[in-house]
Amino acid sequence: MGMPVRIDDTLYEQAKAQAQAERRTIAGQIEFWAMVGKAALDNPDLPIDFVRDLLVARAEGPSLATPFVPEGRRDAR
């Protein structure tokens, strides 16, 4: 269930611009920022870029994933 929340006008405008660039709603952009921030606070040893990329990858699902192949097991072609 959604809840109305008051935020700073500057933050709203930043979210609006970023949401348009990333094809999200403004609320979706703010939720994404909140998820990244929460995950970063829960995992302070991880770089923020890694946290963001991990959340994006999880949202994309396994159909877009590239399988990991260890170097020693690649086929010689």
Phi, psi and omega in degrees: 000133180279149178230132176292139181223139176273131176227162179299142180301322180295316178298320179299314180295322176295317179296321179298313180295314181293321180298318179296317181294326184257010177057046175240165169284165177297316178298320178297322179293316180294322176297319179298313178302320180294318179296317179297315180298316179296315179297322179293319178292325178287340183227068186295344180278349181264141176295144183300323178297322178295317179300312180299311182297323178295316178295321177295315180298319179296323180290328179290330180086172185288343183294335180259002184283148173259124182298142177278129177235115179301148183305319183290349185247010179286143178289135176280118182241000000 
